[in-house]
Amino acid sequence: MIIKRSTSLVRQLGTTGVLAVAIAAAVSACGGGTKPPAATQPPAAAAEPAPGPPPATGVYVTNEQSGELSIIDAATQTVVGTVKLGKRPRGIVASPDGTLLYVALSGSPSAPPGVDEKTLPPPDRSADGIGVVDIAKRKIIRVLMSGPDPEQVALSKDGTRLFVANEDAARLTVINTADGAVVNMFKVGDEPEGVTVHPDANHVYVTSEEDGAVYVVDLSAGKVLKPVKVGPRPRSVAFLPDGSRAYVPSETGGTLSVIDTKRLATVKTITLGEGIRPMGTAMARDGKHLYVSTGRSKMVFIVDTSTNKVVGTIEAGQRPWGIALSPDGRTVYTANGPSNDLSVVDLETKQVTKKIPLGRGPWGVVVVESR
């Protein structure tokens, strides 16, 4: 995702409240009813003052294990700042004007593949929330109540609504970004992860890892329309610019499901290969190509959306997950968790031109372009 940043100051909104009470109120509700406003909390500590203006084009990466945000200047391909965030920052999205970042923070313990969840410590629900980062100030200015274990986030086109996938609660939480109120919650499938707003701005698609389905939420009607069956363990959603099709990777199926968004049905399954584990997706601005990260498979796959065929592969790094494109569409960035770095991939040569060291466990990536 690429966002253009304006130079106007962003007015800080919201009131201080009790975090635990707000979360308890949200979690106890179900379905699509409207909820009372949720409280916000100030950051525990302010980050150091920014040494200068944000990069003309900045690449922002969440580091899940070290609990911080890395700021990379795309021109120099160097880290120019770090912001402390909180526990397990993962999903990240930028405001339409490019002045704010919204980051999912989770107090649930990490449960990598093969770990018996019964042996893990209890979750720290006080750490759950959506951190709001002021890009110019390079610090968290508030934390929005989000419901338990937020993993990925999406934002409405006008920036007024934030959509949060609550993995432990099997819910989609809708937050008013102006006052931090939880305005709606929808029951979706178990272990929701990927969440993306359709280009029509009225529908939100949420993947359910447990159900092997994508749940489609109609915001105007205030209800879940239907689950669309896809491959097992779906991880993200990417749309063509006109919204006619959605692409959903199946991590354990090694496939991409193509959804007809009018019929709300899977119309094609693209096989990526045995042992390939597709994860994140990034659609080109013109919609001609889709870029897919593949986690432990180390590769980025390039799909021609006119033919729905794989037209290229690039070895990107160790378990690439988060993925984003540069404004000119010539570079793809991948966050590589095990190797603690960001790969810079030249799409013309299909080569990694640089690996930028980051914090521990890089996860999500967003690109913000200055005006």
C-alpha angles and dihedrals in degrees: 000000000000123000128186113227123220122208096229118114118253116232112231111232135182136066132255115257145150112294099202094051093050094051093046091053092050097045094049090061125078139183122029104311123135115257132209119262115286122227125242132214132212120241117272091235136006121243121239115279114273111262091218146335120315117272117276085243115016129191111206120198130186115220107208100194100041093041098230146110121241118210115206126189103223092206096056096026091225135123108254100175148004129212124197109230114170136251121352104341109197125144116051135184134171128228116252092254091049096236099109139043124206114208128188111231122191135192092194112112117252113260110192120190112291096024117126103232090207088070094055125100119255117274121265100229092183087070095056116105148092113277114214111211122197103218096204094047094039095221143097109265097184145344121236122214107249112169121254125327103354110199111169132016139199133187133217117247092254093046095237098112130050120200118207130190107217103202099190095043100044090230143122111224121203117205131191103229093204098063103008094244119157098230101175144004127198128197108233133164125305119282098012113195120151116060124178134166116233115239089249086067091223102085132058122199118209124186121221113206094192097047098040089229145107116234115213116210121199105210096193093051092040095226146098108260100198144309115258114212116235135157123308119287100008112200112184145357131229126182133207109247091255091050094234095124138028125204119211123184120218109211098197095031096054091224145110117227116211113210125200099220095203095052093034090223137119106251101175140019118208113205114216098183143275113302094013112133111198115200124153128033135204122184121210114243091246091046093234096119137030121206118208128191115212108200112210089015087069094215139114112216121208115211124194103221094201091063100019089228132130108253100175148002132207128192101231108172147281109337100332109205116152111056135184140166130233118245092256092048093236098107134050123198124206129190109223112200105192095044095043095229147105120239119219107206124194106215094200095057094026089226135126104246097184144000113212116206113234139167124297118301106003108209120158131035133195130172120216120192124201121231 
